[in-house]
Amino acid sequence: MNISLYEITDKFRRLIKTMEDDLENVELSDDEKQLMIVDSLSDIQDDFNVKAINVASYIQNLTFEVDNMKTYEQRIVTKRKTLEKRITSLKHYLFDNMQALNVKTIDGNYIKLSLRKTPAKVIIVDESKIPSEYIETVVSNKVIKSSISSAIKQGIEVLGVRMEHGQSLSIR
């Protein structure tokens, strides 16, 4: 029978609750009751541990696959950037040589080359002389969390924030 980790956990919780309810009126010490519960739950615990290890192994395999993909992506990005640089370089080479020889167009069987004027673009010569109506002022705030964390660790109270510890799963 293939049972999910969630189902094992649910079964575990229900069994604990049932056993606690059943043992509530039994004349045993708390240690004896605890021992009975632990003994009864050992099989479910074993099932849970096996399933949890299987899930963790699957997570590890997926992590390795993701890492391999990242490495491959980096190789592809590097190769793409190299090709883009080569394209740019060859375009400049072709452009410079057509300009040097004053060649405006070249017609091939499947391709046509031509030098054409581009739309005018604004070149900033002296920004301080530009009228204010053409200048946009941009203001932004950035919270420096590392400084806040250091201040709180030094005992300084910082309003509007709180420190919080979380938990994470470690698979090694």
Summary of the structure (lengths in Angstrom):
residues: 172
radius of gyration: 34.8
end to end distance: 28.4
largest distance: 106.8
contacts: 278
relative contact order: 0.05
helix: 61%
strand: 3%
